[in-house]
Amino acid sequence: MLLRILSTWDFEPLPAVGILVALGLYLWGVMLVGVKPPGRRWPVGRTVSFLSALALLWIAVMGPIGAYDDTFFWAHMTQHLMMMMVVAPLLVIGAPVLLLLQASSRATRKRWIVPVLRSRAMWIITNPVLTWLLFAGVLLGTHFSPLYNYATVHPMVHQFVEHPLYLGVALLYYYPLVGANPNPHGLPSLGKAVSLLLQMVPETMTGFFIFSAGYVLYPAYATVYRPFGPAPLPDQQLGGALMWGVGMVIDAVWIAIAVRGWLREEERKARRIDQEIARSAGQADGRLPA
């Protein structure tokens, strides 16, 4: 069964084109930065993060997970986990907005990019409170409304409404929390860790309630043909367990990264304070009479 799952792929032209275009534009930007004056080479880690995200997105949408997302609820849930909690933050860590700034000419930055980044709209859509509410609202609203089942039986809605919605709100949520992209809010690392910790609440609730339900929540999965695998209710319980358990593990990783950043910030603050104390003590010693 595992071999059959891994060998099943479902190619979709439009998502494939979108991923390849994103790949090409990013690598082009890296090349442009590389030919500029020395000292401005683009970090390899950011490139690896962005390309890894695109590869995972390809697997989630067109790989075995995507091929069975309308047949098995656990595959559909895995797809959502990958897009919202792994692909989106890895894309943001790749710092595509910062890459756009560094790869563009000074005139382009001044006329187009910087005004957008400093605009009121940018300030609003990257507000950490708003993005948290959007992420939680989409997560809860789609899983506990008719939209989820409707998208399952309507592939166009699933592919062109649900997927962009999940990935879009996740990108907005993680934008002020991870990576080095220009951010108008300057949220401290402790605030990032708190936001990520609080986000575990709606994620855990979603997984727990789906896992605990004693009946099939989404009728499409009760009637679809299953060539193998679990029955509808165990399938749903498996999907809920994935959101509940695996989601918490993934969140713990991002929280640990944010806490590490907070500890580094505290270390830098402590060093600055020590330096100021030492400087003040040296100046006081210099004023003392011989």
C-alpha positions as YAML, in Angstrom:
chain: A
units: angstrom
residues:
- id: 1
  name: MET
  ca: [0.00, 0.00, 0.00]
- id: 2
  name: LEU
  ca: [2.81, 2.41, 0.91]
- id: 3
  name: LEU
  ca: [4.51, 1.79, -2.43]
- id: 4
  name: ARG
  ca: [1.24, 2.46, -4.24]
- id: 5
  name: ILE
  ca: [0.79, 5.76, -2.38]
- id: 6
  name: LEU
  ca: [4.36, 6.93, -3.02]
- id: 7
  name: SER
  ca: [4.16, 6.08, -6.72]
- id: 8
  name: THR
  ca: [0.94, 8.04, -7.32]
- id: 9
  name: TRP
  ca: [1.36, 11.62, -8.55]
- id: 10
  name: ASP
  ca: [-1.22, 14.03, -9.93]
- id: 11
  name: PHE
  ca: [0.25, 16.71, -12.22]
- id: 12
  name: GLU
  ca: [-1.63, 20.02, -12.28]
- id: 13
  name: PRO
  ca: [-0.48, 22.51, -14.95]
- id: 14
  name: LEU
  ca: [-1.32, 25.82, -13.24]
- id: 15
  name: PRO
  ca: [0.20, 25.04, -9.82]
- id: 16
  name: ALA
  ca: [3.25, 23.60, -11.59]
- id: 17
  name: VAL
  ca: [3.69, 26.77, -13.65]
- id: 18
  name: GLY
  ca: [3.28, 28.94, -10.55]
- id: 19
  name: ILE
  ca: [5.92, 26.99, -8.61]
- id: 20
  name: LEU
  ca: [8.36, 27.02, -11.54]
- id: 21
  name: VAL
  ca: [7.86, 30.77, -12.06]
- id: 22
  name: ALA
  ca: [8.53, 31.40, -8.36]
- id: 23
  name: LEU
  ca: [11.64, 29.24, -8.59]
- id: 24
  name: GLY
  ca: [12.93, 31.07, -11.66]
- id: 25
  name: LEU
  ca: [12.30, 34.54, -10.25]
- id: 26
  name: TYR
  ca: [13.98, 33.72, -6.95]
- id: 27
  name: LEU
  ca: [17.09, 32.25, -8.59]
- id: 28
  name: TRP
  ca: [17.22, 35.23, -10.95]
- id: 29
  name: GLY
  ca: [17.18, 37.54, -7.94]
- id: 30
  name: VAL
  ca: [19.97, 35.55, -6.28]
- id: 31
  name: MET
  ca: [22.01, 35.85, -9.48]
- id: 32
  name: LEU
  ca: [21.45, 39.62, -9.66]
- id: 33
  name: VAL
  ca: [22.57, 40.05, -6.06]
- id: 34
  name: GLY
  ca: [25.64, 37.94, -6.78]
- id: 35
  name: VAL
  ca: [26.86, 40.16, -9.62]
- id: 36
  name: LYS
  ca: [26.63, 43.32, -7.51]
- id: 37
  name: PRO
  ca: [29.61, 44.69, -5.55]
- id: 38
  name: PRO
  ca: [31.45, 42.20, -3.29]
- id: 39
  name: GLY
  ca: [30.08, 41.63, 0.18]
- id: 40
  name: ARG
  ca: [26.46, 41.35, -0.94]
- id: 41
  name: ARG
  ca: [26.25, 37.63, -1.68]
- id: 42
  name: TRP
  ca: [22.87, 36.14, -0.90]
- id: 43
  name: PRO
  ca: [22.98, 33.68, 2.04]
- id: 44
  name: VAL
  ca: [22.82, 30.04, 0.96]
- id: 45
  name: GLY
  ca: [20.56, 29.16, 3.89]
- id: 46
  name: ARG
  ca: [17.81, 31.45, 2.63]
- id: 47
  name: THR
  ca: [17.98, 29.93, -0.83]
- id: 48
  name: VAL
  ca: [17.82, 26.41, 0.58]
- id: 49
  name: SER
  ca: [14.80, 27.38, 2.70]
- id: 50
  name: PHE
  ca: [12.90, 28.87, -0.25]
- id: 51
  name: LEU
  ca: [13.67, 26.01, -2.63]
- id: 52
  name: SER
  ca: [12.79, 23.43, 0.02]
- id: 53
  name: ALA
  ca: [9.43, 25.15, 0.49]
- id: 54
  name: LEU
  ca: [8.72, 25.01, -3.24]
- id: 55
  name: ALA
  ca: [9.64, 21.31, -3.34]
- id: 56
  name: LEU
  ca: [7.34, 20.55, -0.41]
- id: 57
  name: LEU
  ca: [4.56, 22.57, -2.02]
- id: 58
  name: TRP
  ca: [4.96, 20.54, -5.21]
- id: 59
  name: ILE
  ca: [4.65, 17.31, -3.19]
- id: 60
  name: ALA
  ca: [1.69, 18.61, -1.20]
- id: 61
  name: VAL
  ca: [-0.27, 19.66, -4.28]
- id: 62
  name: MET
  ca: [0.85, 17.21, -6.97]
- id: 63
  name: GLY
  ca: [2.64, 14.42, -5.13]
- id: 64
  name: PRO
  ca: [1.09, 11.43, -3.35]
- id: 65
  name: ILE
  ca: [-0.51, 13.71, -0.76]
- id: 66
  name: GLY
  ca: [-2.24, 15.77, -3.43]
- id: 67
  name: ALA
  ca: [-3.21, 12.71, -5.44]
- id: 68
  name: TYR
  ca: [-5.20, 11.26, -2.53]
- id: 69
  name: ASP
  ca: [-6.47, 14.44, -0.85]
- id: 70
  name: ASP
  ca: [-10.00, 13.92, -2.21]
- id: 71
  name: THR
  ca: [-9.99, 10.23, -1.25]
- id: 72
  name: PHE
  ca: [-8.57, 10.24, 2.27]
- id: 73
  name: PHE
  ca: [-9.17, 12.87, 4.91]
- id: 74
  name: TRP
  ca: [-5.73, 12.23, 6.46]
- id: 75
  name: ALA
  ca: [-4.10, 13.16, 3.13]
- id: 76
  name: HIS
  ca: [-6.17, 16.35, 2.92]
- id: 77
  name: MET
  ca: [-5.19, 17.27, 6.50]
- id: 78
  name: THR
  ca: [-1.53, 16.49, 5.83]
- id: 79
  name: GLN
  ca: [-1.70, 18.79, 2.83]
- id: 80
  name: HIS
  ca: [-3.02, 21.61, 5.00]
- id: 81
  name: LEU
  ca: [-0.36, 21.01, 7.66]
- id: 82
  name: MET
  ca: [2.38, 21.15, 5.06]
- id: 83
  name: MET
  ca: [1.09, 24.31, 3.40]
- id: 84
  name: MET
  ca: [0.21, 26.30, 6.52]
- id: 85
  name: MET
  ca: [2.87, 25.23, 9.01]
- id: 86
  name: VAL
  ca: [5.90, 24.21, 6.93]
- id: 87
  name: VAL
  ca: [5.79, 25.62, 3.39]
- id: 88
  name: ALA
  ca: [4.67, 29.13, 4.37]
- id: 89
  name: PRO
  ca: [7.30, 29.78, 7.09]
- id: 90
  name: LEU
  ca: [10.07, 28.30, 4.93]
- id: 91
  name: LEU
  ca: [9.07, 30.62, 2.08]
- id: 92
  name: VAL
  ca: [9.20, 33.60, 4.45]
- id: 93
  name: ILE
  ca: [12.58, 32.51, 5.87]
- id: 94
  name: GLY
  ca: [13.80, 32.57, 2.28]
- id: 95
  name: ALA
  ca: [13.30, 36.38, 2.54]
- id: 96
  name: PRO
  ca: [11.90, 36.95, -0.97]
- id: 97
  name: VAL
  ca: [10.94, 40.56, -0.20]
- id: 98
  name: LEU
  ca: [14.45, 41.37, 1.04]
- id: 99
  name: LEU
  ca: [15.83, 39.64, -2.05]
- id: 100
  name: LEU
  ca: [13.60, 41.82, -4.23]
- id: 101
  name: LEU
  ca: [14.99, 44.93, -2.52]
- id: 102
  name: GLN
  ca: [18.62, 43.89, -2.95]
- id: 103
  name: ALA
  ca: [18.23, 42.64, -6.51]
- id: 104
  name: SER
  ca: [16.37, 45.73, -7.77]
- id: 105
  name: SER
  ca: [17.91, 48.93, -9.04]
- id: 106
  name: ARG
  ca: [17.95, 51.99, -6.82]
- id: 107
  name: ALA
  ca: [15.37, 53.72, -9.02]
- id: 108
  name: THR
  ca: [13.00, 50.76, -8.86]
- id: 109
  name: ARG
  ca: [13.34, 50.53, -5.09]
- id: 110
  name: LYS
  ca: [12.71, 54.23, -4.63]
- id: 111
  name: ARG
  ca: [9.78, 54.49, -7.03]
- id: 112
  name: TRP
  ca: [7.92, 51.23, -6.48]
- id: 113
  name: ILE
  ca: [9.13, 48.88, -3.76]
- id: 114
  name: VAL
  ca: [9.87, 51.15, -0.80]
- id: 115
  name: PRO
  ca: [6.58, 53.11, -1.12]
- id: 116
  name: VAL
  ca: [4.65, 49.82, -1.02]
- id: 117
  name: LEU
  ca: [6.61, 48.54, 1.98]
- id: 118
  name: ARG
  ca: [5.98, 51.82, 3.83]
- id: 119
  name: SER
  ca: [2.33, 52.06, 2.84]
- id: 120
  name: ARG
  ca: [-0.61, 51.98, 5.21]
- id: 121
  name: ALA
  ca: [-1.88, 48.83, 3.52]
- id: 122
  name: MET
  ca: [1.39, 47.01, 4.23]
- id: 123
  name: TRP
  ca: [1.25, 48.11, 7.86]
- id: 124
  name: ILE
  ca: [-2.28, 46.74, 8.20]
- id: 125
  name: ILE
  ca: [-1.84, 43.36, 6.48]
- id: 126
  name: THR
  ca: [1.34, 42.58, 8.45]
- id: 127
  name: ASN
  ca: [-0.10, 43.58, 11.83]
- id: 128
  name: PRO
  ca: [0.70, 40.57, 14.07]
- id: 129
  name: VAL
  ca: [-2.66, 40.69, 15.84]
- id: 130
  name: LEU
  ca: [-4.61, 40.81, 12.59]
- id: 131
  name: THR
  ca: [-2.55, 38.04, 10.97]
- id: 132
  name: TRP
  ca: [-3.02, 35.84, 14.07]
- id: 133
  name: LEU
  ca: [-6.78, 36.33, 13.89]
- id: 134
  name: LEU
  ca: [-6.83, 35.62, 10.15]
- id: 135
  name: PHE
  ca: [-4.81, 32.43, 10.55]
- id: 136
  name: ALA
  ca: [-6.96, 31.16, 13.42]
- id: 137
  name: GLY
  ca: [-10.17, 32.26, 11.73]
- id: 138
  name: VAL
  ca: [-9.42, 30.50, 8.46]
- id: 139
  name: LEU
  ca: [-8.26, 27.35, 10.25]
- id: 140
  name: LEU
  ca: [-11.39, 27.09, 12.40]
- id: 141
  name: GLY
  ca: [-13.81, 28.56, 9.88]
- id: 142
  name: THR
  ca: [-12.97, 26.22, 7.04]
- id: 143
  name: HIS
  ca: [-12.80, 23.01, 9.05]
- id: 144
  name: PHE
  ca: [-16.07, 23.65, 10.88]
- id: 145
  name: SER
  ca: [-18.14, 25.04, 8.04]
- id: 146
  name: PRO
  ca: [-19.63, 23.61, 4.80]
- id: 147
  name: LEU
  ca: [-16.67, 25.03, 2.83]
- id: 148
  name: TYR
  ca: [-14.40, 22.08, 3.61]
- id: 149
  name: ASN
  ca: [-16.81, 19.47, 2.27]
- id: 150
  name: TYR
  ca: [-17.79, 21.71, -0.65]
- id: 151
  name: ALA
  ca: [-14.14, 22.10, -1.65]
- id: 152
  name: THR
  ca: [-13.63, 18.35, -1.43]
- id: 153
  name: VAL
  ca: [-16.34, 17.62, -4.01]
- id: 154
  name: HIS
  ca: [-15.47, 20.63, -6.20]
- id: 155
  name: PRO
  ca: [-11.83, 20.35, -7.32]
- id: 156
  name: MET
  ca: [-11.73, 23.88, -8.76]
- id: 157
  name: VAL
  ca: [-12.74, 25.35, -5.39]
- id: 158
  name: HIS
  ca: [-10.26, 23.10, -3.64]
- id: 159
  name: GLN
  ca: [-7.39, 24.06, -5.90]
- id: 160
  name: PHE
  ca: [-8.06, 27.74, -6.61]
- id: 161
  name: VAL
  ca: [-9.87, 28.90, -3.47]
- id: 162
  name: GLU
  ca: [-8.94, 26.69, -0.53]
- id: 163
  name: HIS
  ca: [-5.24, 26.24, -1.32]
- id: 164
  name: PRO
  ca: [-4.52, 29.96, -1.99]
- id: 165
  name: LEU
  ca: [-6.53, 30.85, 1.12]
- id: 166
  name: TYR
  ca: [-4.52, 28.55, 3.40]
- id: 167
  name: LEU
  ca: [-1.16, 29.49, 1.93]
- id: 168
  name: GLY
  ca: [-1.99, 33.20, 1.76]
- id: 169
  name: VAL
  ca: [-3.06, 33.63, 5.39]
- id: 170
  name: ALA
  ca: [-0.12, 31.51, 6.54]
- id: 171
  name: LEU
  ca: [2.33, 33.72, 4.62]
- id: 172
  name: LEU
  ca: [0.79, 36.81, 6.20]
- id: 173
  name: TYR
  ca: [0.91, 35.23, 9.66]
- id: 174
  name: TYR
  ca: [4.54, 34.14, 9.51]
- id: 175
  name: TYR
  ca: [5.80, 37.28, 7.73]
- id: 176
  name: PRO
  ca: [6.33, 39.32, 10.92]
- id: 177
  name: LEU
  ca: [7.46, 36.26, 12.90]
- id: 178
  name: VAL
  ca: [10.28, 34.59, 10.95]
- id: 179
  name: GLY
  ca: [12.90, 35.56, 8.40]
- id: 180
  name: ALA
  ca: [14.64, 38.83, 7.60]
- id: 181
  name: ASN
  ca: [12.07, 40.52, 5.38]
- id: 182
  name: PRO
  ca: [11.45, 44.23, 6.05]
- id: 183
  name: ASN
  ca: [8.71, 44.45, 8.65]
- id: 184
  name: PRO
  ca: [7.03, 47.73, 9.67]
- id: 185
  name: HIS
  ca: [6.11, 46.41, 13.14]
- id: 186
  name: GLY
  ca: [9.45, 45.25, 14.54]
- id: 187
  name: LEU
  ca: [7.92, 42.59, 16.80]
- id: 188
  name: PRO
  ca: [10.46, 41.42, 19.44]
- id: 189
  name: SER
  ca: [11.39, 37.76, 19.56]
- id: 190
  name: LEU
  ca: [9.52, 37.24, 22.82]
- id: 191
  name: GLY
  ca: [6.36, 38.56, 21.17]
- id: 192
  name: LYS
  ca: [6.92, 36.19, 18.26]
- id: 193
  name: ALA
  ca: [7.24, 33.24, 20.63]
- id: 194
  name: VAL
  ca: [4.05, 34.25, 22.45]
- id: 195
  name: SER
  ca: [2.14, 34.56, 19.17]
- id: 196
  name: LEU
  ca: [3.28, 31.11, 18.05]
- id: 197
  name: LEU
  ca: [2.44, 29.63, 21.44]
- id: 198
  name: LEU
  ca: [-1.06, 31.10, 21.39]
- id: 199
  name: GLN
  ca: [-1.60, 29.85, 17.84]
- id: 200
  name: MET
  ca: [-1.30, 26.31, 19.17]
- id: 201
  name: VAL
  ca: [-4.72, 26.78, 20.82]
- id: 202
  name: PRO
  ca: [-6.90, 26.90, 17.67]
- id: 203
  name: GLU
  ca: [-4.69, 24.32, 15.96]
- id: 204
  name: THR
  ca: [-4.98, 21.91, 18.87]
- id: 205
  name: MET
  ca: [-8.70, 22.54, 19.20]
- id: 206
  name: THR
  ca: [-9.24, 21.82, 15.51]
- id: 207
  name: GLY
  ca: [-7.36, 18.53, 15.65]
- id: 208
  name: PHE
  ca: [-8.90, 17.47, 18.95]
- id: 209
  name: PHE
  ca: [-12.52, 18.08, 17.94]
- id: 210
  name: ILE
  ca: [-12.05, 16.34, 14.59]
- id: 211
  name: PHE
  ca: [-10.38, 13.38, 16.30]
- id: 212
  name: SER
  ca: [-13.06, 13.20, 19.00]
- id: 213
  name: ALA
  ca: [-16.08, 13.41, 16.68]
- id: 214
  name: GLY
  ca: [-18.15, 10.24, 16.77]
- id: 215
  name: TYR
  ca: [-19.44, 10.64, 13.25]
- id: 216
  name: VAL
  ca: [-18.07, 11.63, 9.84]
- id: 217
  name: LEU
  ca: [-17.97, 15.43, 9.72]
- id: 218
  name: TYR
  ca: [-17.48, 15.66, 5.96]
- id: 219
  name: PRO
  ca: [-20.01, 13.58, 3.95]
- id: 220
  name: ALA
  ca: [-17.80, 13.52, 0.86]
- id: 221
  name: TYR
  ca: [-15.39, 11.16, 2.60]
- id: 222
  name: ALA
  ca: [-18.21, 8.82, 3.61]
- id: 223
  name: THR
  ca: [-19.23, 8.15, 0.01]
- id: 224
  name: VAL
  ca: [-15.98, 8.37, -1.96]
- id: 225
  name: TYR
  ca: [-14.49, 5.17, -3.37]
- id: 226
  name: ARG
  ca: [-11.51, 3.97, -1.35]
- id: 227
  name: PRO
  ca: [-9.16, 1.58, -3.17]
- id: 228
  name: PHE
  ca: [-7.46, 0.77, 0.15]
- id: 229
  name: GLY
  ca: [-6.86, 2.30, 3.54]
- id: 230
  name: PRO
  ca: [-9.04, 3.08, 6.57]
- id: 231
  name: ALA
  ca: [-12.80, 3.46, 6.67]
- id: 232
  name: PRO
  ca: [-14.24, 7.01, 6.77]
- id: 233
  name: LEU
  ca: [-14.40, 7.47, 10.56]
- id: 234
  name: PRO
  ca: [-10.92, 6.03, 11.37]
- id: 235
  name: ASP
  ca: [-9.61, 8.07, 8.45]
- id: 236
  name: GLN
  ca: [-11.09, 11.21, 10.01]
- id: 237
  name: GLN
  ca: [-9.64, 10.33, 13.40]
- id: 238
  name: LEU
  ca: [-6.21, 9.86, 11.83]
- id: 239
  name: GLY
  ca: [-6.47, 13.27, 10.19]
- id: 240
  name: GLY
  ca: [-7.51, 14.90, 13.45]
- id: 241
  name: ALA
  ca: [-4.63, 13.21, 15.28]
- id: 242
  name: LEU
  ca: [-2.21, 14.54, 12.67]
- id: 243
  name: MET
  ca: [-3.46, 18.10, 13.15]
- id: 244
  name: TRP
  ca: [-3.44, 17.67, 16.92]
- id: 245
  name: GLY
  ca: [-0.11, 15.89, 17.43]
- id: 246
  name: VAL
  ca: [2.07, 16.69, 14.42]
- id: 247
  name: GLY
  ca: [0.85, 20.29, 14.39]
- id: 248
  name: MET
  ca: [2.02, 20.73, 17.97]
- id: 249
  name: VAL
  ca: [5.44, 19.29, 17.13]
- id: 250
  name: ILE
  ca: [5.85, 21.64, 14.16]
- id: 251
  name: ASP
  ca: [4.74, 24.60, 16.26]
- id: 252
  name: ALA
  ca: [7.22, 23.64, 18.96]
- id: 253
  name: VAL
  ca: [10.04, 23.92, 16.41]
- id: 254
  name: TRP
  ca: [9.07, 27.47, 15.40]
- id: 255
  name: ILE
  ca: [8.55, 28.43, 19.05]
- id: 256
  name: ALA
  ca: [12.02, 27.13, 19.90]
- id: 257
  name: ILE
  ca: [13.51, 29.21, 17.10]
- id: 258
  name: ALA
  ca: [11.69, 32.31, 18.36]
- id: 259
  name: VAL
  ca: [12.80, 31.67, 21.95]
- id: 260
  name: ARG
  ca: [16.37, 31.23, 20.75]
- id: 261
  name: GLY
  ca: [16.13, 34.62, 19.03]
- id: 262
  name: TRP
  ca: [14.75, 36.14, 22.22]
- id: 263
  name: LEU
  ca: [17.63, 34.73, 24.28]
- id: 264
  name: ARG
  ca: [20.11, 36.16, 21.78]
- id: 265
  name: GLU
  ca: [18.43, 39.55, 22.02]
- id: 266
  name: GLU
  ca: [18.74, 39.43, 25.81]
- id: 267
  name: GLU
  ca: [22.42, 38.48, 25.53]
- id: 268
  name: ARG
  ca: [23.06, 41.44, 23.21]
- id: 269
  name: LYS
  ca: [21.25, 43.76, 25.60]
- id: 270
  name: ALA
  ca: [23.30, 42.44, 28.53]
- id: 271
  name: ARG
  ca: [26.55, 42.97, 26.62]
- id: 272
  name: ARG
  ca: [25.56, 46.53, 25.73]
- id: 273
  name: ILE
  ca: [24.73, 47.27, 29.35]
- id: 274
  name: ASP
  ca: [28.06, 45.79, 30.49]
- id: 275
  name: GLN
  ca: [29.92, 47.88, 27.92]
- id: 276
  name: GLU
  ca: [28.13, 51.05, 29.00]
- id: 277
  name: ILE
  ca: [28.89, 50.32, 32.66]
- id: 278
  name: ALA
  ca: [32.54, 49.65, 31.86]
- id: 279
  name: ARG
  ca: [32.74, 52.83, 29.75]
- id: 280
  name: SER
  ca: [31.15, 54.90, 32.51]
- id: 281
  name: ALA
  ca: [33.50, 53.40, 35.09]
- id: 282
  name: GLY
  ca: [36.52, 54.18, 32.88]
- id: 283
  name: GLN
  ca: [35.40, 57.77, 32.41]
- id: 284
  name: ALA
  ca: [34.86, 58.14, 36.17]
- id: 285
  name: ASP
  ca: [38.35, 56.74, 36.85]
- id: 286
  name: GLY
  ca: [39.80, 59.24, 34.43]
- id: 287
  name: ARG
  ca: [38.25, 62.13, 36.38]
- id: 288
  name: LEU
  ca: [39.63, 60.98, 39.73]
- id: 289
  name: PRO
  ca: [42.59, 63.02, 41.06]
- id: 290
  name: ALA
  ca: [45.96, 61.32, 41.05]
...
